Structure formats: structure tokens, C-alpha cells
Amino acid sequence: MTGTFATRLLTSLLVVIGSSMLVFVIMYVLPGDPVLQMLDGTATTPEAIEQMRQQLGLDQPFFVQFMQYFLQLLQGDFGASRIDSTPVLPKILEHVPATLALTAASAIVSVLVGTILGVLSAIHRNGVIDILARFVGLFGISMPTFWTGILLLLLFSIHMGLLPIAGSDGWKSLVLPGLTLGLVGAGFIVRMVRNTMLEVISEPFIVTLRSKGLTEKVVMYKHALRNALIPALTIMGVMIGELLSGTVVVETVFARQGIGRILADAIMSKDMPVVQGVVFFTAIIYVLVNLLVDVSYSFVDPRIRRSQ
């Protein structure tokens, strides 16, 4: 078990480093001059522009810039923003709690709604509940998050006045963005849990449990569901990455001050240090969640624990 955990931890570390390097390459080849974007149309001379480029190290070859960034990253130095010269690390840490709260709220909605509807859909196959559950799943997968967010704003904020339109203060401001992102994850989990439950229900051991006199509730929720959770856990781990990437759109729609919002602004202005820092933190969160999901397999299924 310890060896398996160490191997996955090392793999996760390589994923974090690799993702940061990949984003550096992408930002480097994107069109546009970051120095001109920093000046924002301010009248200046070509000599001043070249001097600023030298100060930022942008006149160096790609390999030199890359190695400087990588060495700084190993030292925990994320640099400073090229737009307002503020240190990147404090800027990210200031906005991380809002994004983590949104991700956690949407994950709770995804897991609860997706698992409950998936189980009920499998138990009541081809019934009214099954049709409604599959509709919710299809709706969550198909609808763009910005469109769903606008609909929820119109209904619950503008017409009914129950929830705030924008902001990131208090639990009420989390309801609509969390529901907007959560429906996306719930759509995938509903389909996965339903299909897996239908496969497990047809297994011989389920017939054996029923023949021993166990109630249908015990058979379904204690034995069948536990065996059906393994594929669902995999989807849940992957969905965390989807939820983190979805915060860029949702935080813009609901005017939340999170790392998704500053990432969108940094990409538009080609503020590479901020983009790199946000991607690095996002990658860390993503791989940690997937590492926890891998470890949770052993607790859900004793067969995996014994094999490890």
C-alpha cells in the first residue's frame, strides 16, 4: 500500500511540473507583445520598449527564459505580475479561498445529485424517476455553464429576488454558481452510476443475497451501490478538474473574485507569471484530489486493498 501511494505521489509531482512547462510554452508562442500590453497604448519610444523588454528578460532566447522560470519555480518563486508588479503568490493566495469554496460547493452538488439520481434511476428502470433522472443528466452535460448561470440569475435573483446577483460574500453567493457548475458534474455521474448499478444488479451475487432473505433496500444500498461506486469515484476525480476549469466562466458570470477570474484577465493581458502561478496551484489541487480518489478505492472495495 505504501509503495503504491509513493508511486502515485511521484506521478502526481511529474504531472504538476509537466503542466506548468506546457503552459509556459503555450504562453510563449501566443501572438502579442506583453510589453506593449503592459504599456496599454501609452506613448513611449522604441528605446524605452526595448529597455523594458530587457528588464523583464524577454529579449533572451526561449530556452534561457524557460530555464530561468523552472529554476525560480523549484525555489518557490512565482515572480511578480507584469501588469501591476504585485507578487504572484500573495495574489493567488488571496483569491484561492473563493475558488475552493465554489469548487467544493459544486462538487457536493455533483456527487449528491448525481449519485442519488443515478441509483434511483437504476432501481426504477424505465419508470418516471428514470426518465426524469436521465433528463437531468442530459441537461447538465449539454447546457453551457454560462447559459445555465444566466438562466439561474434571471429566475432566482432578478425575478424572485431570493439570492444575490453577484459577489463572493456569504453562503448565499455560493448557491447559484455552485448549482451552475454542479449540474455539469451531476450529469456525468448520473449516467455513470445508473449504468454501473444496472450491471451490478444483474450480477449473480445480487441474486444470492436476495435468496438469503435480505431486504431490497439492504441489497441495493449496502451491496450493489458499494460495488458500483468504483467507476463513479473515477469520474468524480476527473470532474474536479472540469469544475476547476469551469470556474473561469462561472466566476466571470457571477463576478466572483477567484483565481478563475484573475486567470482570464491574465491570459487576456498575457501576464505570464500570473498564468503560470494559477496553473501550478490548479494542477496541485487536481492531482491531490485524484490521489485521494485512488486511495479511496481501497476503502470502498476490500478486494483492491487485499491485492495492494
C-alpha positions in Angstrom: 0.0 0.0 0.0 2.8 2.4 0.9 4.7 1.6 -2.4 1.5 2.2 -4.4 0.9 5.5 -2.7 4.6 6.6 -3.2 4.4 5.7 -6.9 1.2 7.7 -7.4 2.6 10.7 -5.5 5.7 10.8 -7.7 3.5 10.6 -10.8 1.4 13.4 -9.5 4.5 15.6 -9.0 5.5 14.9 -12.6 2.1 16.0 -13.7 2.3 19.3 -11.9 5.7 20.1 -13.3 4.7 19.0 -16.8 1.6 21.1 -16.9 3.5 24.2 -15.8 6.0 23.6 -18.5 3.4 23.1 -21.1 1.6 26.3 -20.2 4.9 28.2 -20.4 5.4 27.0 -23.9 1.8 27.9 -24.9 2.0 31.4 -23.4 5.4 31.9 -25.2 4.0 31.1 -28.7 0.8 33.1 -28.3 0.6 36.2 -30.5 1.0 39.6 -28.9 3.8 41.5 -27.1 3.4 41.6 -23.3 5.4 44.8 -23.1 3.0 46.6 -25.4 0.1 45.3 -23.4 1.7 46.5 -20.2 2.1 50.0 -21.7 -1.5 49.8 -22.9 -1.1 52.4 -25.6 1.0 54.7 -23.6 3.2 56.8 -25.8 6.8 55.8 -25.5 9.9 55.4 -27.6 11.2 52.2 -29.1 14.3 52.5 -26.9 12.1 52.5 -23.8 10.2 49.5 -25.0 13.4 47.6 -25.6 14.8 48.6 -22.2 11.6 47.2 -20.5 11.9 44.0 -22.5 15.5 43.6 -21.3 14.4 44.3 -17.7 11.8 41.5 -17.9 14.2 39.1 -19.6 12.0 38.9 -22.7 14.9 39.6 -25.0 16.5 36.2 -24.0 16.1 33.1 -26.2 13.3 30.7 -25.3 15.5 28.1 -23.7 17.1 30.7 -21.4 13.7 32.1 -20.3 12.4 28.6 -19.7 15.3 27.6 -17.5 15.1 30.8 -15.5 11.4 30.1 -14.9 12.0 26.5 -14.0 14.7 27.3 -11.5 12.5 30.0 -9.9 9.7 27.5 -9.7 11.8 25.0 -7.9 12.7 27.7 -5.4 9.0 28.6 -4.8 9.4 32.0 -6.5 6.4 32.7 -8.7 7.7 36.2 -9.7 5.6 39.4 -10.0 2.7 40.4 -12.2 3.8 42.2 -15.4 0.8 44.4 -15.2 0.7 45.8 -11.7 4.0 44.5 -10.4 2.3 42.7 -7.4 3.8 39.4 -6.2 2.0 36.5 -7.8 1.9 34.2 -4.7 0.1 36.6 -2.4 -2.3 37.5 -5.2 -3.2 33.8 -5.8 -3.5 33.0 -2.1 -5.9 35.9 -1.7 -8.2 34.5 -4.3 -7.8 30.8 -3.7 -10.4 30.5 -0.9 -13.2 31.8 -3.1 -12.4 29.4 -5.8 -12.0 26.4 -3.4 -15.4 27.3 -1.8 -17.0 27.3 -5.3 -15.4 24.1 -6.3 -16.3 22.4 -3.1 -20.0 23.5 -3.3 -20.2 22.4 -6.9 -18.6 19.0 -6.1 -21.1 18.5 -3.3 -24.0 19.2 -5.7 -22.5 16.9 -8.3 -21.9 14.0 -6.0 -25.2 14.2 -4.1 -27.5 14.9 -7.1 -25.6 12.5 -9.4 -25.4 9.6 -7.0 -28.9 9.8 -5.7 -30.5 10.2 -9.2 -28.2 7.5 -10.7 -29.2 5.0 -8.0 -33.0 5.8 -8.2 -32.8 5.7 -12.0 -31.3 2.2 -11.9 -33.8 0.9 -9.3 -36.8 2.3 -11.2 -35.6 1.5 -14.7 -37.8 2.8 -17.5 -40.1 4.5 -14.9 -40.9 8.1 -14.4 -38.0 8.6 -12.0 -35.6 7.1 -14.5 -36.9 9.4 -17.3 -36.5 12.5 -15.0 -33.0 11.4 -13.9 -31.8 10.9 -17.4 -33.2 14.3 -18.4 -31.3 16.0 -15.6 -28.2 14.2 -16.7 -28.6 15.2 -20.3 -29.4 18.8 -19.3 -26.3 19.0 -17.2 -24.0 17.7 -19.9 -25.5 19.6 -22.8 -26.0 23.1 -21.5 -23.1 25.6 -21.4 -22.3 26.8 -17.9 -22.6 30.5 -18.9 -26.1 29.9 -20.3 -27.2 27.9 -17.2 -25.8 30.6 -14.9 -27.7 33.4 -16.7 -30.9 31.4 -16.5 -30.5 30.8 -12.8 -29.7 34.5 -12.3 -32.8 35.6 -14.1 -35.0 33.2 -12.2 -33.7 33.3 -8.6 -32.1 36.7 -8.4 -33.9 39.1 -10.8 -37.4 37.7 -10.8 -37.7 36.1 -7.4 -35.1 38.1 -5.5 -34.0 35.2 -3.3 -30.3 35.2 -4.0 -27.6 37.8 -4.7 -26.8 38.5 -8.3 -23.0 38.7 -7.9 -20.2 38.7 -5.4 -18.4 36.2 -3.2 -19.6 37.1 0.3 -21.5 34.6 2.4 -23.0 31.2 1.6 -25.9 32.7 -0.4 -23.5 33.9 -3.1 -22.3 30.3 -3.5 -25.7 28.8 -4.2 -26.2 29.8 -7.8 -22.6 29.4 -9.1 -22.3 26.1 -7.2 -25.5 24.8 -8.7 -24.4 26.0 -12.2 -21.1 24.1 -12.0 -22.6 21.2 -10.0 -25.2 20.3 -12.7 -22.4 19.6 -15.2 -20.7 17.1 -12.9 -24.1 15.6 -11.8 -24.9 14.9 -15.5 -21.9 12.7 -15.9 -22.2 11.0 -12.5 -25.9 10.2 -13.1 -25.1 8.3 -16.3 -22.1 6.5 -14.8 -23.9 5.4 -11.6 -27.0 4.3 -13.5 -25.1 2.2 -16.0 -22.9 0.7 -13.3 -25.8 -0.1 -11.0 -27.6 -1.8 -13.8 -24.6 -4.0 -14.4 -24.1 -4.8 -10.7 -27.8 -5.6 -10.2 -27.6 -8.3 -12.8 -24.6 -10.0 -11.1 -25.1 -13.5 -9.6 -24.1 -12.3 -6.1 -27.1 -10.0 -6.0 -29.4 -12.9 -6.7 -27.7 -14.9 -3.9 -28.2 -12.0 -1.5 -31.9 -11.8 -2.3 -32.3 -15.6 -1.9 -30.8 -15.3 1.6 -33.7 -13.1 2.6 -32.0 -9.7 2.7 -34.4 -6.8 2.1 -34.2 -5.0 -1.2 -33.0 -1.8 0.5 -30.0 -3.6 2.1 -29.2 -5.3 -1.2 -29.3 -2.1 -3.2 -27.8 0.5 -0.9 -25.3 -1.7 1.1 -24.0 -4.2 -1.5 -24.9 -3.0 -5.0 -24.1 0.6 -4.5 -20.8 -0.1 -2.9 -19.7 -2.1 -5.9 -21.0 0.5 -8.3 -19.0 3.3 -6.7 -15.6 2.4 -8.1 -16.2 3.8 -11.6 -18.2 6.7 -10.2 -15.2 7.6 -8.0 -13.0 7.8 -11.1 -15.5 10.2 -12.7 -15.6 12.3 -9.6 -11.9 12.7 -9.5 -11.8 13.7 -13.2 -14.7 16.1 -12.6 -12.7 18.1 -10.1 -10.5 19.2 -13.0 -13.6 20.1 -15.0 -15.0 22.1 -12.1 -11.7 24.0 -11.6 -11.6 24.9 -15.3 -15.3 25.8 -15.2 -14.6 28.4 -12.5 -13.1 30.7 -15.2 -16.5 31.1 -16.9 -18.7 30.9 -13.8 -16.7 33.4 -11.8 -16.9 35.8 -14.7 -20.7 35.4 -15.0 -21.3 35.8 -11.2 -18.5 38.4 -10.7 -16.7 36.3 -8.1 -13.2 37.2 -7.2 -11.4 33.9 -7.6 -8.4 32.5 -9.3 -10.5 31.7 -12.4 -11.3 35.4 -12.8 -7.7 36.5 -12.4 -6.6 33.7 -14.8 -9.0 35.0 -17.5 -7.7 38.6 -17.0 -4.0 37.4 -17.0 -4.5 35.4 -20.3 -6.0 38.5 -22.0 -3.1 40.7 -20.9 -0.5 37.8 -21.5 0.6 38.2 -17.9 2.7 35.0 -17.9 3.8 34.9 -14.2 0.1 35.1 -13.0 -1.0 32.4 -15.5 1.9 30.1 -14.5 1.1 30.6 -10.8 -2.6 29.9 -11.2 -2.0 26.8 -13.4 0.6 25.5 -10.9 -1.9 25.8 -8.0 -4.7 24.3 -10.0 -2.6 21.4 -11.0 -1.7 20.7 -7.4 -5.3 20.7 -6.3 -6.3 18.5 -9.2 -3.6 15.8 -8.6 -4.2 15.8 -4.8 -7.9 15.2 -5.4 -7.2 12.3 -7.8 -4.6 10.9 -5.4 -7.2 10.9 -2.7 -9.6 9.2 -5.1 -7.1 6.5 -5.9 -6.5 5.9 -2.1 -10.3 5.8 -1.5 -10.6 2.7 -3.9 -9.0 0.6 -1.1 -11.6 1.7 1.4 -14.6 1.2 -0.8 -13.6 -2.2 -2.2 -11.7 -4.6 0.1 -10.6 -6.7 -2.9 -8.4 -3.8 -4.0 -7.0 -3.3 -0.6 -6.0 -7.0 -0.3 -4.4 -7.0 -3.7 -2.3 -4.0 -2.8 
